[in-house]
Amino acid sequence: MIEVSKTLQVNDGSLPTLSGDDVWAGLVEKAANPLSYVRTHGTARGAIANEIAEEAGEPVLTFRFRIDVDGVEAGSP
């Protein structure tokens, strides 16, 4: 299994400014229509977790990917 995570600030100074509730609404949409957000070909199997948190009073979003790819060792680049 390959695991990768990335945390991003939700607001980068551009408009619109989003709240944690706005991000949650987007994640609900993503859960309802996941095919719009992932590629569906190939043999890789995995999961994507999304976590909303706050850092210094601002919302951040962490994406965690766990992917199994046949023939690829865990921890591979």
Backbone as a chain_set.jsonl record, in Angstrom:
{"seq": "MIEVSKTLQVNDGSLPTLSGDDVWAGLVEKAANPLSYVRTHGTARGAIANEIAEEAGEPVLTFRFRIDVDGVEAGSP", "coords": {"N": [[0.836, -1.177, 0.0], [0.544, 2.196, -0.818], [0.887, 5.274, 0.718], [-0.081, 8.625, 0.837], [-0.166, 11.991, 1.875], [-1.499, 15.305, 1.943], [-1.699, 18.59, 3.049], [-3.574, 21.496, 2.672], [-4.032, 25.054, 2.673], [-7.261, 26.388, 2.819], [-8.096, 28.922, 1.993], [-6.439, 31.108, -0.091], [-6.067, 33.773, -0.409], [-7.335, 34.561, -2.701], [-10.588, 35.215, -4.116], [-13.718, 33.421, -3.958], [-13.772, 33.71, -0.332], [-13.676, 30.898, 1.652], [-15.527, 29.096, 4.128], [-15.228, 26.623, 6.761], [-17.655, 25.249, 6.707], [-18.427, 25.662, 4.057], [-16.472, 24.178, 2.739], [-17.113, 21.658, 3.72], [-19.64, 21.306, 2.494], [-18.794, 21.079, -0.16], [-17.352, 18.676, 0.022], [-19.401, 16.915, 0.634], [-20.797, 16.996, -1.777], [-18.806, 15.848, -3.382], [-18.737, 13.27, -2.277], [-21.277, 12.393, -2.987], [-21.127, 12.344, -5.755], [-18.74, 10.841, -6.767], [-17.358, 9.98, -9.086], [-16.78, 12.137, -10.664], [-14.48, 13.084, -9.632], [-12.391, 11.264, -9.61], [-10.158, 9.082, -11.47], [-11.277, 6.24, -13.332], [-10.13, 4.036, -14.545], [-7.808, 1.295, -14.963], [-5.935, -0.797, -12.618], [-5.523, -0.104, -10.012], [-6.368, 0.073, -6.563], [-7.962, 1.715, -3.896], [-8.309, 4.229, -1.306], [-9.595, 7.439, -0.488], [-9.256, 9.9, 1.868], [-10.627, 12.78, 3.359], [-9.973, 15.533, 5.355], [-11.145, 18.154, 7.335], [-9.811, 20.871, 9.057], [-8.577, 23.329, 11.422], [-6.065, 25.787, 11.303], [-4.345, 28.21, 12.924], [-6.759, 29.605, 13.116], [-7.819, 29.474, 10.571], [-9.414, 27.618, 7.936], [-8.186, 24.419, 6.91], [-7.496, 21.801, 4.585], [-6.987, 18.402, 4.476], [-5.842, 15.89, 2.383], [-5.798, 12.439, 2.137], [-4.361, 9.713, 0.66], [-4.639, 6.3, 0.022], [-3.353, 3.716, -1.639], [-3.416, 0.698, -3.431], [-1.407, -0.886, -5.704], [-0.993, -3.333, -8.047], [2.006, -5.163, -8.107], [3.614, -3.091, -7.231], [5.735, -2.021, -4.74], [5.087, -1.273, -1.292], [5.596, 2.046, -0.143], [7.027, 2.849, -2.34], [8.347, 5.26, -4.726]], "CA": [[0.0, 0.0, 0.0], [1.225, 3.479, -0.882], [0.114, 6.295, 1.42], [0.368, 9.987, 0.597], [-1.094, 12.997, 2.39], [-1.162, 16.696, 1.628], [-2.577, 19.556, 3.699], [-3.603, 22.773, 1.954], [-4.89, 26.11, 3.177], [-8.46, 26.525, 2.001], [-8.116, 30.266, 1.419], [-5.094, 31.552, -0.473], [-6.118, 35.205, -0.689], [-8.234, 34.825, -3.821], [-12.007, 35.15, -3.766], [-14.35, 33.737, -2.687], [-13.223, 33.149, 0.895], [-14.521, 29.782, 2.041], [-15.546, 28.668, 5.523], [-15.22, 25.173, 6.927], [-18.958, 24.748, 6.248], [-18.387, 25.643, 2.59], [-15.642, 23.03, 2.355], [-17.922, 20.476, 4.023], [-20.647, 21.174, 1.431], [-18.094, 20.551, -1.328], [-17.025, 17.266, 0.251], [-20.667, 16.174, 0.513], [-21.0, 16.864, -3.232], [-17.816, 14.879, -3.861], [-19.185, 11.936, -1.844], [-22.482, 12.041, -3.745], [-20.765, 12.17, -7.17], [-17.288, 10.646, -6.741], [-16.737, 9.724, -10.386], [-16.309, 13.412, -11.212], [-13.244, 13.469, -8.945], [-11.366, 10.216, -9.685], [-10.041, 8.319, -12.704], [-11.88, 4.931, -13.062], [-9.52, 2.967, -15.319], [-6.611, 0.739, -14.338], [-6.159, -1.836, -11.609], [-5.243, 0.409, -8.666], [-7.48, 0.107, -5.623], [-7.557, 2.523, -2.765], [-9.271, 5.082, -0.611], [-9.222, 8.833, -0.307], [-9.877, 10.514, 3.041], [-10.53, 14.23, 3.375], [-10.169, 16.018, 6.714], [-11.181, 19.603, 7.509], [-9.314, 21.286, 10.373], [-8.206, 24.742, 11.466], [-4.721, 26.162, 11.722], [-4.321, 29.662, 13.141], [-8.095, 30.142, 12.885], [-8.2, 29.366, 9.16], [-9.651, 26.231, 7.541], [-7.247, 23.675, 6.063], [-8.043, 20.542, 4.106], [-5.974, 17.366, 4.286], [-6.198, 14.758, 1.524], [-4.986, 11.244, 2.395], [-4.572, 8.686, -0.365], [-4.093, 4.969, 0.274], [-3.533, 3.068, -2.937], [-2.768, -0.582, -3.725], [-1.162, -1.089, -7.126], [-0.357, -4.63, -8.244], [3.392, -5.157, -8.533], [4.337, -1.925, -6.708], [6.031, -2.194, -3.317], [4.686, -0.192, -0.385], [6.647, 3.026, 0.062], [7.691, 3.189, -3.605], [8.159, 6.677, -5.095]], "C": [[0.886, 1.247, 0.0], [0.316, 4.495, -0.197], [0.755, 7.66, 1.189], [-0.644, 10.922, 1.237], [-0.573, 14.385, 2.065], [-2.186, 17.591, 2.317], [-2.44, 20.896, 2.989], [-4.458, 23.78, 2.705], [-6.076, 26.239, 2.246], [-8.453, 27.872, 1.284], [-6.694, 30.732, 1.157], [-5.049, 33.036, -0.802], [-7.001, 35.556, -1.873], [-9.68, 34.675, -3.344], [-12.685, 34.015, -4.489], [-13.584, 33.128, -1.509], [-14.192, 32.085, 1.386], [-14.412, 29.497, 3.541], [-15.411, 27.15, 5.576], [-16.53, 24.553, 6.468], [-19.027, 24.686, 4.721], [-17.599, 24.437, 2.087], [-16.416, 21.743, 2.587], [-18.954, 20.242, 2.924], [-20.005, 20.63, 0.153], [-17.747, 19.083, -1.185], [-18.27, 16.388, 0.191], [-20.987, 15.954, -0.958], [-20.057, 15.82, -3.817], [-18.225, 13.454, -3.497], [-20.403, 11.465, -2.641], [-22.175, 11.724, -5.202], [-19.265, 11.935, -7.315], [-16.639, 10.46, -8.108], [-16.237, 10.996, -11.05], [-14.933, 13.79, -10.681], [-12.119, 12.438, -9.062], [-11.327, 9.617, -11.083], [-10.462, 6.89, -12.433], [-11.271, 3.809, -13.886], [-8.273, 2.469, -14.596], [-6.971, -0.246, -13.238], [-5.882, -1.36, -10.194], [-6.525, 0.422, -7.838], [-7.044, 0.956, -4.445], [-8.692, 3.308, -2.167], [-8.696, 6.488, -0.521], [-9.98, 9.335, 0.915], [-9.632, 12.014, 2.966], [-10.836, 14.705, 4.79], [-10.126, 17.542, 6.722], [-10.708, 19.903, 8.927], [-9.073, 22.79, 10.325], [-6.773, 24.874, 11.924], [-4.701, 27.679, 11.785], [-5.666, 30.297, 12.798], [-8.588, 30.07, 11.462], [-8.414, 27.905, 8.784], [-8.528, 25.676, 6.657], [-7.908, 22.362, 5.695], [-6.895, 19.578, 3.869], [-6.565, 16.249, 3.432], [-5.263, 13.614, 1.881], [-5.371, 10.187, 1.365], [-3.921, 7.401, 0.101], [-4.404, 4.145, -0.968], [-2.754, 1.763, -2.981], [-2.639, -0.703, -5.232], [-0.436, -2.412, -7.277], [1.064, -4.473, -8.754], [4.213, -3.978, -8.041], [4.5, -2.103, -5.203], [5.548, -0.995, -2.513], [5.869, 0.753, -0.167], [7.4, 3.414, -1.205], [7.428, 4.652, -3.963], [6.932, 6.906, -5.994]], "O": [[1.865, 1.323, 0.743], [-0.877, 4.569, -0.491], [1.967, 7.828, 1.328], [-1.848, 10.681, 1.156], [0.631, 14.606, 1.931], [-3.392, 17.382, 2.186], [-1.331, 21.37, 2.738], [-5.476, 23.424, 3.299], [-5.922, 26.205, 1.025], [-8.771, 27.946, 0.098], [-5.854, 30.751, 2.056], [-4.087, 33.506, -1.411], [-7.381, 36.715, -2.041], [-9.945, 34.082, -2.299], [-12.242, 33.665, -5.583], [-12.844, 32.157, -1.67], [-15.388, 32.341, 1.521], [-13.345, 29.638, 4.138], [-15.474, 26.478, 4.546], [-16.534, 23.458, 5.905], [-19.616, 23.762, 4.16], [-18.002, 23.765, 1.138], [-16.384, 20.837, 1.754], [-19.128, 19.112, 2.467], [-20.606, 19.811, -0.542], [-17.833, 18.324, -2.15], [-18.2, 15.243, -0.255], [-21.399, 14.863, -1.35], [-20.46, 15.005, -4.647], [-18.081, 12.538, -4.306], [-20.538, 10.276, -2.933], [-22.878, 10.927, -5.823], [-18.578, 12.752, -7.929], [-15.456, 10.765, -8.261], [-15.36, 10.939, -11.912], [-14.288, 14.7, -11.203], [-10.994, 12.718, -8.647], [-12.326, 9.634, -11.801], [-10.065, 6.334, -11.409], [-11.838, 2.717, -13.929], [-7.746, 3.151, -13.717], [-8.144, -0.497, -12.962], [-5.995, -2.148, -9.255], [-7.608, 0.734, -8.333], [-5.881, 0.916, -4.043], [-9.866, 3.091, -2.47], [-7.482, 6.689, -0.482], [-11.202, 9.21, 0.989], [-8.559, 12.459, 2.559], [-11.854, 14.318, 5.363], [-9.198, 18.149, 6.188], [-11.15, 19.266, 9.883], [-9.334, 23.439, 9.312], [-6.324, 24.162, 12.822], [-5.01, 28.35, 10.8], [-5.713, 31.4, 12.253], [-9.678, 30.561, 11.165], [-7.681, 27.036, 9.255], [-7.998, 26.365, 5.785], [-8.779, 21.872, 6.413], [-5.945, 19.892, 3.151], [-7.645, 15.732, 3.721], [-4.048, 13.805, 1.924], [-6.538, 9.822, 1.221], [-2.767, 7.411, 0.53], [-5.565, 3.908, -1.301], [-1.58, 1.719, -2.616], [-3.632, -0.633, -5.956], [0.631, -2.599, -6.692], [1.309, -3.742, -9.714], [5.389, -3.862, -8.388], [3.523, -2.31, -4.483], [5.591, 0.144, -2.979], [7.007, 0.307, -0.023], [8.322, 4.228, -1.147], [6.415, 5.222, -3.557], [6.652, 8.041, -6.38]]}, "num_chains": 1, "name": "protein.A"}
